[in-house]
């Protein structure tokens, strides 16, 4: 299988990210977002005056975490599909070349 790489950043100051590193970064970001939601829920338990506001903020952080995960998996699925299509195209082209060479 062809390794898929992501380039994050501008043309001169980018970071080359492998899929496993990108996955870890996504998981860490989701953990931070969910931790923020957890803190808001904890504060809501002790602050009865603003608990509605804090619970809404907690829901917002959870929503961001969900968006981050879903966008990561959509990108993985799209990249994986393109990688397979490219790999199949190269394989088919090689088969054609081998067929021509043996004829």
Backbone torsions as a table, in degrees:
resi	resn	phi	psi	omega
1	UNK	NA	146.2	-177.9
2	UNK	-79.2	126.1	177.4
3	UNK	-68.7	134.9	-179.6
4	UNK	-102.1	131.5	-178.8
5	UNK	-122.4	149.3	176.8
6	UNK	-114.7	145.5	176.4
7	UNK	-114.6	115.0	-177.9
8	UNK	-110.0	131.5	177.6
9	UNK	112.9	-177.4	-179.4
10	UNK	-73.8	-179.6	-176.1
11	UNK	-68.0	-26.9	-177.7
12	UNK	-105.6	-22.3	-175.6
13	UNK	-123.2	46.5	-178.8
14	UNK	-95.5	168.3	178.0
15	UNK	-122.9	131.3	177.0
16	UNK	-82.7	122.2	-174.5
17	UNK	-119.7	126.6	175.6
18	UNK	-82.8	162.1	-179.3
19	UNK	-57.9	-38.1	-179.1
20	UNK	-68.1	-39.0	178.0
21	UNK	-68.9	-40.0	178.6
22	UNK	-62.3	-40.0	177.9
23	UNK	-63.1	-42.6	178.7
24	UNK	-64.6	-41.0	178.6
25	UNK	-63.5	-38.9	178.2
26	UNK	-64.8	-43.9	179.7
27	UNK	-62.8	-42.2	179.0
28	UNK	-64.3	-39.5	178.6
29	UNK	-65.4	-42.4	178.6
30	UNK	-63.3	-39.5	177.4
31	UNK	-61.5	-42.1	178.7
32	UNK	-64.9	-42.4	-179.8
33	UNK	-64.2	-42.2	178.7
34	UNK	-69.5	-32.0	176.1
35	UNK	-64.7	-38.2	176.8
36	UNK	-63.0	-41.9	176.9
37	UNK	-62.4	-40.2	178.6
38	UNK	-64.0	-42.3	177.6
39	UNK	-61.5	-40.3	178.8
40	UNK	-64.1	-41.2	178.3
41	UNK	-65.9	-38.9	177.5
42	UNK	-63.6	-42.4	178.4
43	UNK	-65.6	-36.3	179.5
44	UNK	-63.9	-32.3	179.8
45	UNK	-66.4	-29.3	-177.3
46	UNK	-102.6	-9.7	-177.2
47	UNK	-120.5	87.6	-174.4
48	UNK	-69.9	-22.7	-178.9
49	UNK	-71.8	-42.2	-176.8
50	UNK	-108.1	18.8	-174.3
51	UNK	-64.3	-32.0	179.1
52	UNK	-64.5	-39.9	-179.8
53	UNK	-69.1	-42.7	-179.0
54	UNK	-68.3	-37.1	177.6
55	UNK	-68.1	-35.8	175.7
56	UNK	-65.4	-39.1	178.5
57	UNK	-67.1	-38.0	177.0
58	UNK	-62.0	-41.2	177.5
59	UNK	-63.9	-36.9	177.6
60	UNK	-61.8	-45.9	-179.8
61	UNK	-63.6	-40.6	178.1
62	UNK	-64.6	-37.5	177.2
63	UNK	-62.7	-43.0	177.5
64	UNK	-62.1	-40.0	178.4
65	UNK	-63.2	-42.6	178.8
66	UNK	-63.6	-42.9	178.2
67	UNK	-61.7	-41.2	-179.6
68	UNK	-62.5	-45.9	179.7
69	UNK	-65.6	-45.0	-177.5
70	UNK	-66.1	-38.7	178.5
71	UNK	-67.6	-35.7	177.7
72	UNK	-63.1	-46.6	-178.0
73	UNK	-70.6	-33.9	175.3
74	UNK	-64.4	-41.0	178.5
75	UNK	-65.6	-41.0	178.2
76	UNK	-62.6	-44.5	-179.8
77	UNK	-64.7	-41.8	179.9
78	UNK	-66.7	-44.4	-179.7
79	UNK	-66.6	-41.3	178.9
80	UNK	-62.6	-40.7	178.8
81	UNK	-65.0	-44.1	179.1
82	UNK	-65.1	-40.4	179.1
83	UNK	-62.9	-41.0	177.7
84	UNK	-66.4	-41.2	179.6
85	UNK	-63.2	-42.1	179.1
86	UNK	-65.6	-41.5	179.9
87	UNK	-63.8	-42.5	179.0
88	UNK	-65.8	-37.7	178.7
89	UNK	-63.2	-44.9	179.2
90	UNK	-64.6	-42.5	179.2
91	UNK	-62.1	-45.2	179.0
92	UNK	-63.4	-39.3	178.4
93	UNK	-64.4	-40.6	178.7
94	UNK	-65.7	-39.2	177.7
95	UNK	-61.1	-42.3	179.5
96	UNK	-63.6	-43.4	179.4
97	UNK	-64.0	-40.5	179.2
98	UNK	-65.7	-38.1	179.0
99	UNK	-63.9	-42.9	179.0
100	UNK	-66.1	-39.6	-178.0
101	UNK	-66.9	-36.0	-178.4
102	UNK	-79.6	-17.3	-177.8
103	UNK	-78.6	NA	NA
